[in-house]
């Protein structure tokens, strides 16, 4: 499982693929076309929307933070965020996650810049996969 997949799984989201897609967005490359049987009157019936699991990320992280005996700053630190989720937060693991998520190469040699990019990107991707993330953490 990918590191980002582990993050989603730890939050109860369980997939590293986006769970919702904007209306009118094209299907992912290689995705099978879905045929809809015509409804009464010969018009194709729209597919029923799939249930989307929504997780309150802030509440989940706060409950995890309350269980540790030392201060953590998961809202700003990718190291603390990963640690609370029980995921390896070593520099090597963070670099692997950065590569997985497409971190710009010029940030990879500056761990502070990479960590800031990684934190924002991880939260944005969590939000794209059903996590409710406070807007101030996404800006």
Short mmCIF file of the C-alpha atoms (twelve columns), coordinates in Angstrom:
data_MODEL
# 
_entry.id   MODEL 
# 
loop_
_atom_site.group_PDB 
_atom_site.id 
_atom_site.type_symbol 
_atom_site.label_atom_id 
_atom_site.label_alt_id 
_atom_site.label_comp_id 
_atom_site.label_asym_id 
_atom_site.label_seq_id 
_atom_site.Cartn_x 
_atom_site.Cartn_y 
_atom_site.Cartn_z 
_atom_site.pdbx_PDB_model_num 
ATOM 1   C CA . UNK A 1   0.000   0.000  0.000   1 
ATOM 2   C CA . UNK A 2   1.261   3.480  -0.802  1 
ATOM 3   C CA . UNK A 3   2.124   5.854  2.028   1 
ATOM 4   C CA . UNK A 4   -0.780  8.092  1.039   1 
ATOM 5   C CA . UNK A 5   -3.017  5.020  0.987   1 
ATOM 6   C CA . UNK A 6   -1.915  4.334  4.576   1 
ATOM 7   C CA . UNK A 7   -2.817  7.924  5.519   1 
ATOM 8   C CA . UNK A 8   -6.312  7.559  4.077   1 
ATOM 9   C CA . UNK A 9   -6.742  4.158  5.664   1 
ATOM 10  C CA . UNK A 10  -5.661  5.525  9.059   1 
ATOM 11  C CA . UNK A 11  -8.361  8.186  8.724   1 
ATOM 12  C CA . UNK A 12  -10.988 5.612  7.796   1 
ATOM 13  C CA . UNK A 13  -11.167 6.689  4.170   1 
ATOM 14  C CA . UNK A 14  -9.452  3.568  2.851   1 
ATOM 15  C CA . UNK A 15  -8.530  4.452  -0.743  1 
ATOM 16  C CA . UNK A 16  -5.807  6.485  -2.400  1 
ATOM 17  C CA . UNK A 17  -8.091  7.253  -5.357  1 
ATOM 18  C CA . UNK A 18  -10.452 10.253 -5.215  1 
ATOM 19  C CA . UNK A 19  -13.874 9.116  -4.045  1 
ATOM 20  C CA . UNK A 20  -15.783 11.863 -5.769  1 
ATOM 21  C CA . UNK A 21  -15.390 13.491 -9.120  1 
ATOM 22  C CA . UNK A 22  -16.744 16.880 -10.196 1 
ATOM 23  C CA . UNK A 23  -19.881 16.746 -12.300 1 
ATOM 24  C CA . UNK A 24  -19.095 16.627 -15.990 1 
ATOM 25  C CA . UNK A 25  -15.493 15.562 -15.391 1 
ATOM 26  C CA . UNK A 26  -14.241 12.908 -17.770 1 
ATOM 27  C CA . UNK A 27  -13.779 9.390  -16.506 1 
ATOM 28  C CA . UNK A 28  -10.268 8.377  -15.570 1 
ATOM 29  C CA . UNK A 29  -8.152  6.958  -18.355 1 
ATOM 30  C CA . UNK A 30  -8.728  3.252  -18.655 1 
ATOM 31  C CA . UNK A 31  -11.946 3.378  -16.650 1 
ATOM 32  C CA . UNK A 32  -14.656 1.218  -18.161 1 
ATOM 33  C CA . UNK A 33  -17.624 2.974  -19.672 1 
ATOM 34  C CA . UNK A 34  -20.858 2.383  -17.777 1 
ATOM 35  C CA . UNK A 35  -23.919 1.687  -19.833 1 
ATOM 36  C CA . UNK A 36  -27.268 2.682  -18.392 1 
ATOM 37  C CA . UNK A 37  -30.396 0.780  -19.242 1 
ATOM 38  C CA . UNK A 38  -33.116 2.941  -20.767 1 
ATOM 39  C CA . UNK A 39  -35.806 3.964  -18.311 1 
ATOM 40  C CA . UNK A 40  -39.457 4.087  -19.187 1 
ATOM 41  C CA . UNK A 41  -39.908 6.213  -22.276 1 
ATOM 42  C CA . UNK A 42  -36.554 5.140  -23.787 1 
ATOM 43  C CA . UNK A 43  -34.397 7.698  -21.905 1 
ATOM 44  C CA . UNK A 44  -31.305 6.401  -20.125 1 
ATOM 45  C CA . UNK A 45  -31.641 6.665  -16.353 1 
ATOM 46  C CA . UNK A 46  -28.738 8.366  -14.562 1 
ATOM 47  C CA . UNK A 47  -26.656 6.180  -12.299 1 
ATOM 48  C CA . UNK A 48  -27.406 6.488  -8.607  1 
ATOM 49  C CA . UNK A 49  -24.621 8.404  -6.858  1 
ATOM 50  C CA . UNK A 50  -22.320 6.241  -4.800  1 
ATOM 51  C CA . UNK A 51  -22.285 6.873  -1.077  1 
ATOM 52  C CA . UNK A 52  -19.252 8.947  -0.123  1 
ATOM 53  C CA . UNK A 53  -17.675 8.388  3.263   1 
ATOM 54  C CA . UNK A 54  -16.937 11.714 4.931   1 
ATOM 55  C CA . UNK A 55  -14.483 11.959 7.818   1 
ATOM 56  C CA . UNK A 56  -14.050 15.006 10.068  1 
ATOM 57  C CA . UNK A 57  -10.266 15.129 9.918   1 
ATOM 58  C CA . UNK A 58  -9.882  17.807 12.574  1 
ATOM 59  C CA . UNK A 59  -11.972 15.887 15.123  1 
ATOM 60  C CA . UNK A 60  -10.150 12.648 14.308  1 
ATOM 61  C CA . UNK A 61  -6.710  14.238 14.668  1 
ATOM 62  C CA . UNK A 62  -7.696  16.049 17.873  1 
ATOM 63  C CA . UNK A 63  -8.848  12.783 19.414  1 
ATOM 64  C CA . UNK A 64  -5.515  11.178 18.493  1 
ATOM 65  C CA . UNK A 65  -3.561  14.170 19.842  1 
ATOM 66  C CA . UNK A 66  -5.428  13.966 23.154  1 
ATOM 67  C CA . UNK A 67  -4.034  10.458 23.671  1 
ATOM 68  C CA . UNK A 68  -0.347  11.455 23.549  1 
ATOM 69  C CA . UNK A 69  1.542   12.890 26.480  1 
ATOM 70  C CA . UNK A 70  3.561   15.447 24.523  1 
ATOM 71  C CA . UNK A 71  2.469   18.495 22.520  1 
ATOM 72  C CA . UNK A 72  1.875   17.926 18.812  1 
ATOM 73  C CA . UNK A 73  1.190   20.366 16.018  1 
ATOM 74  C CA . UNK A 74  -0.423  18.254 13.298  1 
ATOM 75  C CA . UNK A 75  -2.071  21.396 11.827  1 
ATOM 76  C CA . UNK A 76  1.350   22.666 10.658  1 
ATOM 77  C CA . UNK A 77  3.718   19.711 10.861  1 
ATOM 78  C CA . UNK A 78  3.695   16.778 8.463   1 
ATOM 79  C CA . UNK A 79  5.970   14.964 10.939  1 
ATOM 80  C CA . UNK A 80  3.379   15.278 13.723  1 
ATOM 81  C CA . UNK A 81  0.492   14.447 11.380  1 
ATOM 82  C CA . UNK A 82  2.164   11.228 10.258  1 
ATOM 83  C CA . UNK A 83  3.211   10.360 13.810  1 
ATOM 84  C CA . UNK A 84  -0.340  10.688 15.144  1 
ATOM 85  C CA . UNK A 85  -1.589  8.415  12.367  1 
ATOM 86  C CA . UNK A 86  1.019   5.794  13.277  1 
ATOM 87  C CA . UNK A 87  2.879   6.183  9.977   1 
ATOM 88  C CA . UNK A 88  6.658   6.365  9.582   1 
ATOM 89  C CA . UNK A 89  7.618   10.057 9.686   1 
ATOM 90  C CA . UNK A 90  11.331  9.655  8.975   1 
ATOM 91  C CA . UNK A 91  12.960  11.872 6.357   1 
ATOM 92  C CA . UNK A 92  13.244  8.877  4.026   1 
ATOM 93  C CA . UNK A 93  9.522   8.124  4.374   1 
ATOM 94  C CA . UNK A 94  8.604   11.782 3.842   1 
ATOM 95  C CA . UNK A 95  10.770  11.912 0.715   1 
ATOM 96  C CA . UNK A 96  9.051   8.765  -0.551  1 
ATOM 97  C CA . UNK A 97  5.651   10.364 0.105   1 
ATOM 98  C CA . UNK A 98  6.776   13.580 -1.611  1 
ATOM 99  C CA . UNK A 99  7.798   11.632 -4.719  1 
ATOM 100 C CA . UNK A 100 4.513   9.689  -4.599  1 
ATOM 101 C CA . UNK A 101 2.503   12.933 -4.528  1 
ATOM 102 C CA . UNK A 102 4.581   14.734 -7.173  1 
ATOM 103 C CA . UNK A 103 6.621   17.204 -5.153  1 
ATOM 104 C CA . UNK A 104 8.522   19.648 -7.390  1 
ATOM 105 C CA . UNK A 105 12.162  18.476 -7.657  1 
ATOM 106 C CA . UNK A 106 13.535  21.850 -6.516  1 
ATOM 107 C CA . UNK A 107 11.901  21.336 -3.092  1 
ATOM 108 C CA . UNK A 108 13.252  17.835 -2.528  1 
ATOM 109 C CA . UNK A 109 16.700  18.998 -1.331  1 
ATOM 110 C CA . UNK A 110 15.299  21.460 1.218   1 
ATOM 111 C CA . UNK A 111 13.495  19.418 3.866   1 
ATOM 112 C CA . UNK A 112 11.702  22.452 5.354   1 
ATOM 113 C CA . UNK A 113 10.283  23.485 1.967   1 
ATOM 114 C CA . UNK A 114 9.438   19.871 1.095   1 
ATOM 115 C CA . UNK A 115 7.686   19.417 4.459   1 
ATOM 116 C CA . UNK A 116 5.551   22.543 3.994   1 
ATOM 117 C CA . UNK A 117 4.580   21.458 0.465   1 
ATOM 118 C CA . UNK A 118 3.903   17.946 1.685   1 
ATOM 119 C CA . UNK A 119 1.678   19.078 4.555   1 
ATOM 120 C CA . UNK A 120 -0.508  21.267 2.313   1 
ATOM 121 C CA . UNK A 121 -0.686  18.614 -0.394  1 
ATOM 122 C CA . UNK A 122 -1.548  15.782 1.988   1 
ATOM 123 C CA . UNK A 123 -4.380  17.801 3.543   1 
ATOM 124 C CA . UNK A 124 -5.689  18.812 0.099   1 
ATOM 125 C CA . UNK A 125 -5.616  15.192 -1.082  1 
ATOM 126 C CA . UNK A 126 -7.337  14.033 2.097   1 
ATOM 127 C CA . UNK A 127 -10.070 16.614 1.401   1 
ATOM 128 C CA . UNK A 128 -10.352 15.355 -2.188  1 
ATOM 129 C CA . UNK A 129 -10.908 11.848 -0.857  1 
ATOM 130 C CA . UNK A 130 -13.761 12.574 1.544   1 
ATOM 131 C CA . UNK A 131 -11.996 14.158 4.495   1 
ATOM 132 C CA . UNK A 132 -13.486 17.334 5.919   1 
ATOM 133 C CA . UNK A 133 -10.478 19.595 6.424   1 
ATOM 134 C CA . UNK A 134 -10.826 23.146 7.819   1 
ATOM 135 C CA . UNK A 135 -10.420 25.697 5.017   1 
ATOM 136 C CA . UNK A 136 -7.684  27.574 6.889   1 
ATOM 137 C CA . UNK A 137 -5.508  24.436 6.625   1 
ATOM 138 C CA . UNK A 138 -6.032  24.277 2.882   1 
ATOM 139 C CA . UNK A 139 -5.211  27.933 2.087   1 
# 
